[in-house]
Amino acid sequence: MNINLTTPSSGRANRPLLSLSVRKKVIKLKIKKQKRKIMQAQTEYEKIILEKLKQLPSSYWKEVIDFIEFLKLKIEKNETLFLSEKSLAKEWLLPEEDEAWKDL
């Protein structure tokens, strides 16, 4: 039995497929590149936020801090809801629960 280890021809000469280890390395490099882009974007956002903060009169800084705290609470609330829904799902899927709520 002869196994073809080349890519299908698409007008170019057949090329050998990359080994698994080489493909893993390529994927790792792509992930690193994406992480680097994300870090650069975060750094840019940090710069923009600091620039905007510097443009505000200091009397508004407390409001900015309050808003940041509000956003943090919002994130925590969403995470808590997600986790509780996940744990309660086990209970909700029990036949006893279906029976208890069937008349509503």
C-alpha positions as CSV (number, residue, x, y, z in Angstrom):
1,M,0.0,0.0,0.0
2,N,1.4,3.4,-1.0
3,I,0.5,6.4,1.1
4,N,0.7,9.9,-0.5
5,L,2.5,12.3,1.9
6,T,2.1,15.3,-0.3
7,T,-0.5,18.0,-0.6
8,P,-2.9,17.9,-3.5
9,S,-1.7,19.7,-6.5
10,S,-3.2,23.1,-7.0
11,G,-1.2,24.3,-9.9
12,R,2.0,24.0,-7.9
13,A,4.3,21.1,-7.5
14,N,3.3,18.7,-4.7
15,R,4.9,19.6,-1.4
16,P,5.5,17.2,1.4
17,L,3.2,17.6,4.4
18,L,4.8,19.1,7.6
19,S,5.5,16.7,10.4
20,L,3.5,16.9,13.5
21,S,6.3,18.4,15.5
22,V,6.8,21.1,12.9
23,R,3.1,21.9,12.8
24,K,3.1,22.2,16.6
25,K,6.0,24.6,16.4
26,V,4.2,26.7,13.7
27,I,1.1,26.8,15.9
28,K,3.1,27.8,18.9
29,L,4.8,30.6,16.9
30,K,1.4,31.8,15.7
31,I,0.0,31.8,19.2
32,K,3.1,33.8,20.4
33,K,2.5,36.3,17.6
34,Q,-1.1,36.7,18.6
35,K,-0.2,37.1,22.3
36,R,2.3,39.8,21.3
37,K,-0.3,41.7,19.3
38,I,-2.7,41.5,22.2
39,M,-0.1,42.8,24.6
40,Q,0.7,45.6,22.2
41,A,-3.0,46.5,22.0
42,Q,-3.3,46.5,25.8
43,T,-0.3,48.7,26.1
44,E,-1.8,51.1,23.5
45,Y,-5.1,51.1,25.5
46,E,-3.2,51.8,28.7
47,K,-1.5,54.8,27.0
48,I,-4.8,56.1,25.8
49,I,-6.5,55.7,29.1
50,L,-3.6,57.5,30.9
51,E,-3.6,60.3,28.3
52,K,-7.3,60.8,28.8
53,L,-7.0,60.7,32.5
54,K,-4.3,63.3,32.4
55,Q,-6.6,65.5,30.4
56,L,-9.3,65.4,33.1
57,P,-9.3,67.8,36.0
58,S,-8.2,65.9,39.1
59,S,-11.6,66.6,40.6
60,Y,-13.0,63.9,38.3
61,W,-10.5,61.2,39.2
62,K,-12.7,59.9,42.0
63,E,-15.5,59.3,39.5
64,V,-13.1,57.4,37.2
65,I,-12.1,55.3,40.1
66,D,-15.7,54.7,41.0
67,F,-16.5,53.7,37.4
68,I,-13.5,51.2,37.4
69,E,-14.8,49.7,40.6
70,F,-18.3,49.4,39.1
71,L,-16.8,47.6,36.0
72,K,-14.9,45.2,38.3
73,L,-18.1,44.4,40.3
74,K,-19.9,43.8,37.0
75,I,-17.3,41.3,35.9
76,E,-17.4,39.5,39.2
77,K,-21.2,39.4,39.1
78,N,-21.1,37.8,35.7
79,E,-18.5,35.3,36.7
80,T,-20.5,34.4,39.8
81,L,-23.7,34.0,37.8
82,F,-21.9,31.7,35.3
83,L,-20.4,29.6,38.0
84,S,-23.6,29.2,40.0
85,E,-25.6,28.4,36.9
86,K,-23.1,25.7,36.1
87,S,-23.3,24.1,39.6
88,L,-27.1,24.4,39.7
89,A,-27.5,22.9,36.3
90,K,-26.9,19.5,37.9
91,E,-29.8,20.0,40.3
92,W,-32.1,21.4,37.6
93,L,-31.6,18.4,35.3
94,L,-32.9,15.9,37.9
95,P,-36.2,14.2,37.2
96,E,-37.4,15.2,40.7
97,E,-37.0,18.8,39.7
98,D,-39.1,18.3,36.6
99,E,-41.8,16.6,38.7
100,A,-41.8,19.4,41.3
101,W,-42.2,22.1,38.7
102,K,-44.5,20.4,36.2
103,D,-47.7,22.2,37.4
104,L,-46.2,25.7,37.0
